[in-house]
Amino acid sequence: MGDGLVELASQIKEAGGPRKWVFGRITEFVIGAAVGTTVGVADLLNSSIDSVTSALDYTGTSATDAFDTVGQTLLTLNAQAFNVVSDTAKLVGPFGPLVLVFVAVVLAALIWRAGRAFMADVPILSAIQTFMDGK
């Protein structure tokens, strides 16, 4: 007998006979296949979760960049508008405070109107507005 057959005979003898040896090999194969399948499925699930996480991260970053750009634009426009109002107040001399009061009143009226329009469009806020107005 060759070395391989001697080793096989030794394994069969240690297993307690050919039947136990065959069942042992089948059991090892089934357990290995089950573990391999489980690990494969878990890896696929992990890849799916990673894909969703990456997509959400990319979307959040893009949205943040967009809002940051809009915010920077609005801040720049605000600074320019403030400079125009400040220059106008300086230009009119002693009537400068009146210009500032006029601008403040106009801005307050615009903010009030915009806030009311926003509240009218959002259902819950609309109900609160109606309750506060006593209608």
C-alpha positions in Angstrom: 0.0 0.0 0.0 1.1 3.5 -0.7 1.5 6.3 1.8 -1.9 7.8 1.0 -3.7 4.5 1.5 -1.9 3.9 4.8 -2.9 7.4 6.0 -6.5 6.8 4.8 -6.6 3.5 6.7 -5.3 5.2 9.8 -8.0 7.9 9.6 -10.7 5.3 9.1 -9.5 3.4 12.1 -9.3 6.5 14.3 -12.9 7.5 13.2 -14.2 4.1 14.3 -15.0 2.6 10.9 -15.7 3.6 7.3 -19.2 4.7 8.0 -18.2 7.2 10.7 -15.3 8.4 8.6 -17.7 9.1 5.6 -20.2 10.8 7.8 -17.4 12.9 9.4 -16.2 14.0 5.9 -19.8 14.8 4.8 -20.4 16.7 8.1 -17.2 18.7 7.6 -18.3 19.5 4.0 -21.8 20.6 5.1 -20.6 22.7 8.0 -17.9 24.3 5.7 -20.5 25.1 3.1 -22.9 26.5 5.6 -20.2 28.7 7.2 -19.0 29.8 3.7 -22.5 30.7 2.6 -23.2 32.6 5.8 -20.0 34.5 5.5 -20.8 35.2 1.8 -24.3 36.5 2.6 -23.0 38.6 5.5 -20.4 40.1 3.2 -23.0 40.9 0.6 -25.2 42.6 3.3 -22.2 44.5 4.5 -21.4 45.7 1.0 -25.0 46.8 0.5 -25.0 48.7 3.8 -21.6 50.3 2.9 -23.1 51.3 -0.5 -26.1 53.0 1.1 -23.9 54.6 3.7 -21.5 55.9 1.0 -24.5 57.2 -1.0 -26.0 59.0 2.0 -22.6 60.5 2.9 -22.1 61.7 -0.7 -25.6 63.2 -0.8 -25.1 64.9 2.5 -21.8 66.3 1.5 -23.3 67.5 -1.8 -26.2 69.1 0.0 -24.0 70.7 2.5 -21.8 72.1 -0.2 -24.8 73.5 -2.1 -26.2 75.1 1.1 -22.8 76.4 1.9 -22.6 78.0 -1.5 -26.1 79.5 -1.2 -25.3 80.7 2.3 -22.0 82.4 1.2 -23.9 84.1 -1.7 -26.6 85.4 0.7 -24.0 86.6 3.2 -22.1 88.4 0.4 -25.4 90.0 -0.9 -26.2 91.0 2.7 -22.8 92.6 3.2 -23.2 94.5 -0.1 -26.7 95.7 0.8 -25.5 96.8 4.2 -22.7 98.7 2.5 -25.2 100.4 0.1 -27.4 101.4 3.1 -24.4 102.6 5.1 -23.1 104.7 2.2 -26.6 106.1 1.6 -26.9 107.1 5.2 -23.5 108.8 5.1 -24.4 110.6 1.9 -27.5 112.2 3.3 -25.7 113.6 6.3 -27.9 114.5 9.2 -30.8 112.5 7.8 -28.8 109.3 7.9 -30.6 107.9 11.0 -33.9 108.4 9.1 -32.6 106.4 6.2 -31.6 103.6 8.6 -35.0 103.7 10.4 -36.8 103.6 7.0 -34.7 100.6 5.9 -35.3 98.8 9.2 -39.1 99.3 8.8 -39.1 98.1 5.3 -37.0 95.0 6.2 -39.3 94.3 9.2 -42.4 94.5 6.9 -40.8 92.2 4.4 -39.8 89.7 7.0 -43.3 89.8 8.5 -44.9 89.2 5.1 -42.5 86.4 4.3 -43.1 84.8 7.7 -46.9 85.0 7.3 -46.7 83.5 3.8 -44.5 80.7 5.0 -46.8 80.0 7.9 -49.8 79.9 5.5 -48.1 77.3 3.4 -47.1 74.9 6.2 -50.2 73.0 7.5 -49.2 72.9 11.2 -48.0 76.5 11.2 -51.1 77.5 9.3 -53.2 76.1 12.1 -51.1 77.9 14.7 -51.4 81.1 12.8 -55.2 80.7 12.5 -55.4 80.1 16.3 -53.3 83.1 17.1 -55.3 85.3 14.8 -58.5 84.2 16.5 -60.3 83.1 13.3 
